[in-house]
Structure formats: structure tokens, C-alpha cells
């Protein structure tokens, strides 16, 4: 459109004034990571371009087993995998809940577990809803109910599910834990008194960590889901 600046003119007009020394570092970062110069500048300014090894990290990620109850959760899933069991995954309808559900469904399917996903409608609202869960159990005899991106505040609903179905329940969540936690295995980086050093994971991040605890770096194929949820 007449009167509008071209992309080149916009870059020239609004480019940052950076010292020659800083420009050399930015160019080096761009070459090192194979990224565009603008992105390299952001990495440099935020202090993310320097190599700072962390003894608590493996391949850039914190060890999943340092999260409370991760060992118990992994053992529970291993048992389901060994006997080719059935699992019902209960997520939420937002980006985090959907991607977290996808991670665990794909992971379980890849490892011989039959897995269904139950997502509430917007009319039902966030969280677990007892009646739809019981209806699903009425059609399939699931061995395990797994929550993703929800469940940590659903002690009463989870108690009812256990009493009425006899299934095991595994909660994976990232929301603030209440005083009254569910009477089941719960994995949540915000639960107090744990060694895991980062409490800011999203629900899909927790689901990815669970998969990584069981299959290591092979779980990295789910990172796109976790990344989308983290950004959202």
C-alpha cells in the first residue's frame, strides 16, 4: 500500500543500536544454534546463549524421578503396560488439557495399553465429572483412571470413582494443591516438600515428564505437544 514501509525499511528504521562487540556475540550465537540473527539477539539479551551446565539436569531437562511420587506413578503404569490393560484419561478442553491427554494416549497406545480420552464440554466446565466417568466405566472395564491437567482438587470425585469402579487412579496435574489431597498417587510439581526444582510446568509438561520417566529420550517425540501447551 502506498505510504507503507517495506520490510527492509521497517527493519532499518526500528533496528536496535548494538555495539560491535555485542554484534559479534550475536552472530556467534546465530551460527552456533543455527537460528536467525533476531532470535540470537533475544537469546543473548536474556542470558540464554551461554553454556551453563547444571548438575541436576540431563540433556537440558530436570530428572523426572526427582518429582514426588513419580516412582510410584511409573510403577503403576509399568504394571498396566505389562498386562496390556485399559486406561481412561480424563483431561480438560483447553490447550493444556488436550495436549496432555494426547501425550498420554499416544504413549499408552504405543506401549500396548488400550486408552480412551474423556474431555468435558464447556457446559460441564473444567475438572472431573463423576457421571460421565461412570458411564464410560459402564461400557469398558478400565484398570486405571488417569487425570491430566486436573484432579488435584477433586478428592471427593476420585474417592467416588475408586469406590464405585474399583479402578486405580493416577492424578497428574499442575494446579495449586489444596490441603485435602486425593487418596491416590498424585504427581504435581507444586506439591510441597519435593526435590523437583521447577514448579512452573504446565499439565502437558507433567504428562511429558511421566512418559520420559518410563521411556527416557524416546518421549521427546511428544515435546511439540508440551511446547504448544507451555506457550498457550
C-alpha positions, 0 to 999 in steps of 0.5 A, a space after each residue: 500500500 502506498 505510504 507503507 514501509 517495506 520490510 527492509 525499511 521497517 527493519 532499518 528504521 526500528 533496528 536496535 543500536 548494538 555495539 560491535 562487540 555485542 554484534 559479534 556475540 550475536 552472530 556467534 550465537 546465530 551460527 552456533 544454534 543455527 537460528 536467525 540473527 533476531 532470535 540470537 539477539 533475544 537469546 543473548 539479551 536474556 542470558 540464554 546463549 551461554 553454556 551453563 551446565 547444571 548438575 541436576 539436569 540431563 540433556 537440558 531437562 530436570 530428572 523426572 524421578 526427582 518429582 514426588 511420587 513419580 516412582 510410584 506413578 511409573 510403577 503403576 503404569 509399568 504394571 498396566 503396560 505389562 498386562 496390556 490393560 485399559 486406561 481412561 484419561 480424563 483431561 480438560 478442553 483447553 490447550 493444556 488439557 488436550 495436549 496432555 491427554 494426547 501425550 498420554 494416549 499416544 504413549 499408552 497406545 504405543 506401549 500396548 495399553 488400550 486408552 480412551 480420552 474423556 474431555 468435558 464440554 464447556 457446559 460441564 466446565 473444567 475438572 472431573 465429572 463423576 457421571 460421565 466417568 461412570 458411564 464410560 466405566 459402564 461400557 469398558 472395564 478400565 484398570 486405571 483412571 488417569 487425570 491430566 491437567 486436573 484432579 488435584 482438587 477433586 478428592 471427593 470425585 476420585 474417592 467416588 470413582 475408586 469406590 464405585 469402579 474399583 479402578 486405580 487412579 493416577 492424578 497428574 496435574 499442575 494446579 495449586 494443591 489444596 490441603 485435602 489431597 486425593 487418596 491416590 498417587 498424585 504427581 504435581 510439581 507444586 506439591 510441597 516438600 519435593 526435590 523437583 526444582 521447577 514448579 512452573 510446568 504446565 499439565 502437558 509438561 507433567 504428562 511429558 515428564 511421566 512418559 520420559 520417566 518410563 521411556 527416557 529420550 524416546 518421549 521427546 517425540 511428544 515435546 511439540 505437544 508440551 511446547 504448544 501447551 507451555 506457550 498457550 
